[in-house]
Amino acid sequence: MSNSNISRRLAQVKSGTLHAGVDLALESNVIIVLDEKARQCDRFRFPQDIDGYKYMHERLKKVCQKQGASQVVIAMEPTNYFWKLLANWLEQNQVDYHLVNAYTVNKHREGDQIDRSKDDPRDAFVIGDLSRTGKYTETQLPRGYYAELREYATLYYQTMKNVHRAKSILWGLLGQVFPELSRAFKSFSGATITALLKTCPAAVSIRALSEEDFIAKVTTAFSGKRLCRSKLRQAYRLARTSIGLVDGIQANALAIQIHLSHLETLQKEIVQIITALKSCLQQVEAAQYLLSVKGLNTLSVALILAEIGDPDRYRSASQLVKMAGIQPVPNSSGRKQRSSTPMSHQGRPGLRSTLYFACLRLTQVDRRFQEVYHYLQNRTKNPLTKMQALGVLMNKLLHILWALMHQKIFYNPNFFSAV
């Protein structure tokens, strides 16, 4: 966090403001109120419900009157979903609030408490003190279609994580009974391998049949348009010399069928989520400008806008770069230096991942991105690796997207050098 940002935030706070640090929990919250000199003015608990919020509000008003304070600002960590409930109520009642980074709270507390003691009041004090010293983020609750996009994106990430986990489990089960199958089929996305897994996934079961009987058995469970017989014949040849286990086959086959069914369900859910994402994206004005970038598909644009929210909340593209965690940060001590331009990797991983794959695509379809990508790797002075060059392009892409949304214009290739 730069000193200029801290100074700007402190300048926005009225003189005499109190800072109330709240440690959120499922049932009961702890709050400690500090004045400008970090002196404790009050400390109490309130339940996580509407009556608790009203009690907190009224008690803070009394503290302000007693201390002669101009206002009170509530600070909290973005803990689970609890902060959303409190933040929503505070916005409805026009009460200012700050969010402080959980990692910062943890390190700040450890610095103050050498014995690393931890409890709710200590956390509440640290949260209030970070707010008092301007060390907070300016994150706010998304509203309208941006809130919908954010929730859809969260659901998309969670479901994709479950998809990857289901595939990993399936490969693990197959590795026990037919480890060589991955030479014939690289993924579970085809109808042919799905039919194979439903009928005879174990190598010992396959080699007990003739090649034609094996193909005929797989055909009975096939529901696609075209059965890939060449891969089935390759799988049969691999099964004849497979090192797969020969015991526990029936239990393993049942486990494969169960996890395969779970995977198919997850893949259908992904289609539903993407459809909902795209439908919601049509209601967002900024989407049309981002979609004008050839190489950015609808899903990428939806995920980008879901991560950054309303673009009007940002003053510059550098804020988006910092949010993605792709800004270069110094990491040196004396003569030691980890990298010339290390990324911070402290932003939102979903945004960073989407930008990475978007830039991979843009280096193939956009002439200007392709030229800069090759130039950065082949320049005489300080040539970059492929990953470093992609990092530069990710930064550049965010600046372009910011300009398109801020100026409400459509993209053209000559615009690359203008931002």
VENRA-V588887 format. One record per residue. N is the residue number from 1. RES is the residue in three letters. SS is DSSP state (H for helix, E for strand, - for the rest). PHI is phi as a letter, one per 40 degrees, with the letter a starting at -180 (* if undefined). D_FIRST is the distance of its C-alpha to the first C-alpha in Angstrom with 2 decimals. Layout:
# VENRA-V588887
{{N & RES & SS & PHI & D_FIRST} {N & RES & SS & PHI & D_FIRST}}
This chain:
# VENRA-V588887
{{1 & MET & - & * & 0.00} {2 & SER & - & c & 3.82} {3 & ASN & H & c & 6.69} {4 & SER & H & c & 8.55} {5 & ASN & H & c & 6.97} {6 & ILE & H & c & 7.39} {7 & SER & H & c & 10.72} {8 & ARG & H & c & 11.76} {9 & ARG & H & c & 11.45} {10 & LEU & H & c & 13.29} {11 & ALA & H & c & 15.80} {12 & GLN & H & c & 16.64} {13 & VAL & - & c & 17.68} {14 & LYS & - & c & 21.37} {15 & SER & - & c & 22.73} {16 & GLY & - & g & 24.23} {17 & THR & - & c & 22.10} {18 & LEU & E & c & 22.34} {19 & HIS & E & b & 19.74} {20 & ALA & E & b & 21.43} {21 & GLY & E & c & 19.79} {22 & VAL & E & b & 21.77} {23 & ASP & E & c & 22.34} {24 & LEU & - & c & 23.99} {25 & ALA & - & a & 27.02} {26 & LEU & - & c & 30.02} {27 & GLU & - & b & 32.45} {28 & SER & E & b & 31.05} {29 & ASN & E & b & 27.70} {30 & VAL & E & b & 26.73} {31 & ILE & E & b & 25.16} {32 & ILE & E & b & 24.34} {33 & VAL & E & b & 24.03} {34 & LEU & E & b & 22.34} {35 & ASP & - & c & 22.89} {36 & GLU & - & c & 20.73} {37 & LYS & - & b & 21.61} {38 & ALA & - & g & 20.86} {39 & ARG & - & c & 24.61} {40 & GLN & E & c & 25.81} {41 & CYS & E & c & 27.89} {42 & ASP & E & a & 28.95} {43 & ARG & E & a & 28.78} {44 & PHE & E & a & 30.61} {45 & ARG & E & b & 30.88} {46 & PHE & E & a & 31.62} {47 & PRO & E & c & 32.86} {48 & GLN & - & c & 31.19} {49 & ASP & - & a & 33.59} {50 & ILE & H & c & 34.43} {51 & ASP & H & c & 36.25} {52 & GLY & H & c & 33.35} {53 & TYR & H & c & 30.97} {54 & LYS & H & c & 33.59} {55 & TYR & H & c & 34.10} {56 & MET & H & d & 30.40} {57 & HIS & H & c & 30.34} {58 & GLU & H & c & 33.50} {59 & ARG & H & c & 32.53} {60 & LEU & H & c & 29.23} {61 & LYS & H & c & 31.36} {62 & LYS & H & c & 33.62} {63 & VAL & H & c & 30.82} {64 & CYS & H & c & 29.61} {65 & GLN & H & c & 33.22} {66 & LYS & H & c & 33.76} {67 & GLN & H & c & 30.73} {68 & GLY & - & g & 31.28} {69 & ALA & - & c & 27.77} {70 & SER & - & c & 27.06} {71 & GLN & - & a & 25.21} {72 & VAL & E & b & 23.43} {73 & VAL & E & b & 20.21} {74 & ILE & E & c & 20.25} {75 & ALA & E & b & 17.27} {76 & MET & E & a & 17.71} {77 & GLU & E & c & 16.59} {78 & PRO & - & c & 17.64} {79 & THR & - & c & 20.53} {80 & ASN & - & f & 23.28} {81 & TYR & - & b & 24.93} {82 & PHE & H & c & 25.11} {83 & TRP & H & c & 22.05} {84 & LYS & H & c & 23.65} {85 & LEU & H & c & 26.81} {86 & LEU & H & c & 25.29} {87 & ALA & H & c & 22.95} {88 & ASN & H & c & 26.00} {89 & TRP & H & c & 28.09} {90 & LEU & H & c & 25.59} {91 & GLU & H & c & 25.38} {92 & GLN & H & c & 29.17} {93 & ASN & - & b & 29.49} {94 & GLN & - & f & 26.93} {95 & VAL & - & b & 24.73} {96 & ASP & - & c & 21.02} {97 & TYR & E & a & 18.67} {98 & HIS & E & b & 15.02} {99 & LEU & E & b & 13.86} {100 & VAL & E & b & 11.76} {101 & ASN & - & c & 11.09} {102 & ALA & H & c & 14.23} {103 & TYR & H & c & 12.92} {104 & THR & H & c & 10.57} {105 & VAL & H & c & 13.76} {106 & ASN & H & c & 15.91} {107 & LYS & H & c & 14.27} {108 & HIS & H & c & 13.81} {109 & ARG & H & c & 17.46} {110 & GLU & H & c & 18.69} {111 & GLY & H & c & 17.38} {112 & ASP & H & c & 19.28} {113 & GLN & - & b & 22.23} {114 & ILE & - & c & 23.63} {115 & ASP & - & c & 26.28} {116 & ARG & - & f & 23.73} {117 & SER & - & c & 25.72} {118 & LYS & - & a & 24.57} {119 & ASP & - & a & 26.02} {120 & ASP & H & c & 25.27} {121 & PRO & H & c & 25.22} {122 & ARG & H & c & 22.75} {123 & ASP & H & c & 20.32} {124 & ALA & H & c & 20.97} {125 & PHE & H & c & 20.33} {126 & VAL & H & c & 16.94} {127 & ILE & H & c & 15.94} {128 & GLY & H & c & 17.30} {129 & ASP & H & c & 15.67} {130 & LEU & H & c & 12.08} {131 & SER & H & c & 13.21} {132 & ARG & H & c & 14.81} {133 & THR & - & c & 11.91} {134 & GLY & - & g & 9.78} {135 & LYS & - & c & 7.48} {136 & TYR & - & b & 8.93} {137 & THR & E & c & 9.27} {138 & GLU & - & b & 11.90} {139 & THR & - & c & 14.16} {140 & GLN & - & b & 17.81} {141 & LEU & - & c & 21.08} {142 & PRO & - & c & 22.67} {143 & ARG & - & b & 26.06} {144 & GLY & H & g & 29.35} {145 & TYR & H & c & 29.78} {146 & TYR & H & c & 26.08} {147 & ALA & H & c & 26.34} {148 & GLU & H & c & 29.45} {149 & LEU & H & d & 27.87} {150 & ARG & H & c & 25.01} {151 & GLU & H & c & 27.64} {152 & TYR & H & c & 29.87} {153 & ALA & H & c & 27.15} {154 & THR & H & c & 26.38} {155 & LEU & H & c & 30.15} {156 & TYR & H & c & 30.44} {157 & TYR & H & c & 27.93} {158 & GLN & H & c & 29.66} {159 & THR & H & c & 33.09} {160 & MET & H & c & 32.29} {161 & LYS & H & c & 31.07} {162 & ASN & H & c & 34.43} {163 & VAL & H & c & 36.26} {164 & HIS & H & c & 34.86} {165 & ARG & H & c & 35.73} {166 & ALA & H & c & 39.23} {167 & LYS & H & c & 39.83} {168 & SER & H & c & 38.79} {169 & ILE & H & c & 41.24} {170 & LEU & H & c & 43.96} {171 & TRP & H & c & 43.61} {172 & GLY & H & c & 43.80} {173 & LEU & H & c & 46.98} {174 & LEU & H & c & 48.48} {175 & GLY & H & c & 47.68} {176 & GLN & H & c & 50.12} {177 & VAL & H & b & 53.06} {178 & PHE & - & a & 52.59} {179 & PRO & H & c & 49.84} {180 & GLU & H & c & 51.32} {181 & LEU & H & c & 50.87} {182 & SER & H & c & 47.47} {183 & ARG & H & c & 49.47} {184 & ALA & - & c & 51.20} {185 & PHE & - & b & 48.47} {186 & LYS & - & c & 44.83} {187 & SER & - & a & 43.53} {188 & PHE & - & b & 44.76} {189 & SER & - & c & 44.51} {190 & GLY & - & c & 48.18} {191 & ALA & H & c & 51.15} {192 & THR & H & c & 53.22} {193 & ILE & H & c & 51.11} {194 & THR & H & c & 50.70} {195 & ALA & H & c & 54.50} {196 & LEU & H & c & 54.85} {197 & LEU & H & c & 52.51} {198 & LYS & H & c & 54.39} {199 & THR & H & b & 57.77} {200 & CYS & - & a & 57.75} {201 & PRO & - & c & 54.40} {202 & ALA & - & c & 55.95} {203 & ALA & H & c & 57.53} {204 & VAL & H & c & 60.49} {205 & SER & H & c & 61.28} {206 & ILE & H & c & 61.07} {207 & ARG & - & c & 63.38} {208 & ALA & - & c & 65.93} {209 & LEU & - & b & 66.51} {210 & SER & - & c & 67.91} {211 & GLU & H & d & 65.60} {212 & GLU & H & c & 67.13} {213 & ASP & H & c & 67.10} {214 & PHE & H & c & 63.40} {215 & ILE & H & c & 62.61} {216 & ALA & H & c & 64.86} {217 & LYS & H & c & 63.11} {218 & VAL & H & c & 59.67} {219 & THR & H & c & 61.11} {220 & THR & H & c & 62.08} {221 & ALA & - & b & 58.42} {222 & PHE & - & c & 57.21} {223 & SER & - & b & 56.02} {224 & GLY & - & c & 54.60} {225 & LYS & - & c & 56.28} {226 & ARG & - & a & 57.07} {227 & LEU & - & c & 57.51} {228 & CYS & - & c & 56.25} {229 & ARG & H & c & 59.36} {230 & SER & H & c & 58.45} {231 & LYS & H & c & 55.39} {232 & LEU & H & c & 57.54} {233 & ARG & H & c & 60.13} {234 & GLN & H & c & 57.48} {235 & ALA & H & c & 56.24} {236 & TYR & H & c & 59.87} {237 & ARG & H & c & 60.38} {238 & LEU & H & c & 57.23} {239 & ALA & H & c & 58.41} {240 & ARG & H & c & 61.70} {241 & THR & - & b & 60.08} {242 & SER & - & c & 57.01} {243 & ILE & - & c & 56.00} {244 & GLY & - & c & 54.80} {245 & LEU & - & c & 55.92} {246 & VAL & - & b & 59.26} {247 & ASP & - & b & 58.93} {248 & GLY & - & g & 56.97} {249 & ILE & H & c & 57.07} {250 & GLN & H & c & 57.84} {251 & ALA & H & c & 54.95} {252 & ASN & H & c & 52.59} {253 & ALA & H & c & 53.93} {254 & LEU & H & c & 53.37} {255 & ALA & H & c & 49.76} {256 & ILE & H & c & 49.22} {257 & GLN & H & c & 50.78} {258 & ILE & H & c & 48.67} {259 & HIS & H & c & 45.35} {260 & LEU & H & c & 46.54} {261 & SER & H & c & 47.34} {262 & HIS & H & c & 43.89} {263 & LEU & H & c & 42.34} {264 & GLU & H & c & 44.53} {265 & THR & H & c & 43.46} {266 & LEU & H & c & 39.77} {267 & GLN & H & c & 40.40} {268 & LYS & H & c & 42.22} {269 & GLU & H & c & 39.33} {270 & ILE & H & c & 36.95} {271 & VAL & H & c & 39.33} {272 & GLN & H & c & 39.30} {273 & ILE & H & c & 35.53} {274 & ILE & H & c & 35.25} {275 & THR & H & c & 38.03} {276 & ALA & H & c & 36.27} {277 & LEU & H & d & 32.98} {278 & LYS & H & c & 34.92} {279 & SER & H & c & 36.86} {280 & CYS & H & c & 33.80} {281 & LEU & H & c & 32.23} {282 & GLN & - & c & 35.31} {283 & GLN & - & c & 34.35} {284 & VAL & - & c & 30.97} {285 & GLU & - & c & 31.39} {286 & ALA & - & c & 28.52} {287 & ALA & H & c & 30.15} {288 & GLN & H & c & 32.99} {289 & TYR & H & c & 30.82} {290 & LEU & H & c & 28.97} {291 & LEU & - & c & 32.33} {292 & SER & - & c & 33.69} {293 & VAL & - & c & 31.85} {294 & LYS & - & c & 34.62} {295 & GLY & - & h & 33.50} {296 & LEU & - & c & 31.17} {297 & ASN & - & c & 33.24} {298 & THR & H & c & 33.15} {299 & LEU & H & c & 31.52} {300 & SER & H & c & 28.58} {301 & VAL & H & c & 28.05} {302 & ALA & H & c & 28.38} {303 & LEU & H & c & 25.77} {304 & ILE & H & c & 23.27} {305 & LEU & H & c & 23.83} {306 & ALA & H & c & 23.80} {307 & GLU & H & c & 20.27} {308 & ILE & H & c & 18.75} {309 & GLY & - & g & 21.11} {310 & ASP & - & c & 22.16} {311 & PRO & H & c & 20.98} {312 & ASP & H & c & 21.52} {313 & ARG & H & c & 18.36} {314 & TYR & - & b & 16.21} {315 & ARG & - & c & 16.09} {316 & SER & - & a & 15.85} {317 & ALA & H & c & 16.31} {318 & SER & H & c & 12.98} {319 & GLN & H & c & 11.59} {320 & LEU & H & c & 14.37} {321 & VAL & H & c & 13.67} {322 & LYS & H & c & 10.18} {323 & MET & H & c & 12.03} {324 & ALA & H & c & 14.68} {325 & GLY & - & g & 12.63} {326 & ILE & - & b & 14.69} {327 & GLN & - & c & 12.51} {328 & PRO & E & c & 13.48} {329 & VAL & - & b & 11.28} {330 & PRO & - & c & 12.93} {331 & ASN & - & a & 14.73} {332 & SER & E & b & 17.31} {333 & SER & E & a & 18.97} {334 & GLY & - & g & 21.98} {335 & ARG & - & c & 24.19} {336 & LYS & E & c & 22.72} {337 & GLN & E & a & 20.65} {338 & ARG & - & c & 20.40} {339 & SER & - & a & 20.36} {340 & SER & - & c & 20.19} {341 & THR & - & a & 17.88} {342 & PRO & - & c & 16.55} {343 & MET & E & c & 14.96} {344 & SER & - & c & 11.96} {345 & HIS & - & f & 14.28} {346 & GLN & - & b & 11.69} {347 & GLY & - & c & 12.61} {348 & ARG & - & c & 15.97} {349 & PRO & H & c & 18.80} {350 & GLY & H & c & 21.39} {351 & LEU & H & c & 19.91} {352 & ARG & H & c & 19.41} {353 & SER & H & c & 22.99} {354 & THR & H & c & 24.47} {355 & LEU & H & c & 23.07} {356 & TYR & H & c & 24.41} {357 & PHE & H & c & 27.89} {358 & ALA & H & c & 27.92} {359 & CYS & H & c & 27.34} {360 & LEU & H & d & 30.07} {361 & ARG & H & c & 32.36} {362 & LEU & H & c & 31.48} {363 & THR & H & c & 32.36} {364 & GLN & H & b & 35.81} {365 & VAL & H & b & 36.52} {366 & ASP & - & b & 34.62} {367 & ARG & H & c & 36.04} {368 & ARG & H & c & 33.03} {369 & PHE & H & c & 30.68} {370 & GLN & H & c & 33.43} {371 & GLU & H & c & 33.94} {372 & VAL & H & c & 30.32} {373 & TYR & H & c & 30.06} {374 & HIS & H & c & 33.14} {375 & TYR & H & c & 32.27} {376 & LEU & H & c & 28.96} {377 & GLN & H & c & 30.95} {378 & ASN & H & b & 33.93} {379 & ARG & - & c & 32.74} {380 & THR & - & c & 34.17} {381 & LYS & - & c & 31.05} {382 & ASN & - & f & 28.20} {383 & PRO & - & c & 29.46} {384 & LEU & - & b & 27.17} {385 & THR & - & c & 28.13} {386 & LYS & H & c & 28.74} {387 & MET & H & c & 25.56} {388 & GLN & H & c & 23.47} {389 & ALA & H & c & 25.43} {390 & LEU & H & c & 24.82} {391 & GLY & H & c & 21.05} {392 & VAL & H & c & 21.47} {393 & LEU & H & c & 23.71} {394 & MET & H & c & 21.38} {395 & ASN & H & c & 18.79} {396 & LYS & H & c & 21.78} {397 & LEU & H & c & 23.14} {398 & LEU & H & c & 20.12} {399 & HIS & H & c & 20.37} {400 & ILE & H & c & 24.08} {401 & LEU & H & c & 23.79} {402 & TRP & H & c & 21.43} {403 & ALA & H & c & 24.03} {404 & LEU & H & c & 26.88} {405 & MET & H & c & 25.55} {406 & HIS & H & c & 24.39} {407 & GLN & H & c & 27.67} {408 & LYS & - & f & 29.81} {409 & ILE & - & b & 31.66} {410 & PHE & - & c & 33.04} {411 & TYR & - & c & 32.17} {412 & ASN & - & b & 34.44} {413 & PRO & H & d & 34.19} {414 & ASN & H & c & 34.09} {415 & PHE & H & c & 30.89} {416 & PHE & H & d & 29.03} {417 & SER & H & c & 29.05} {418 & ALA & H & c & 28.26} {419 & VAL & - & b & 24.56}}
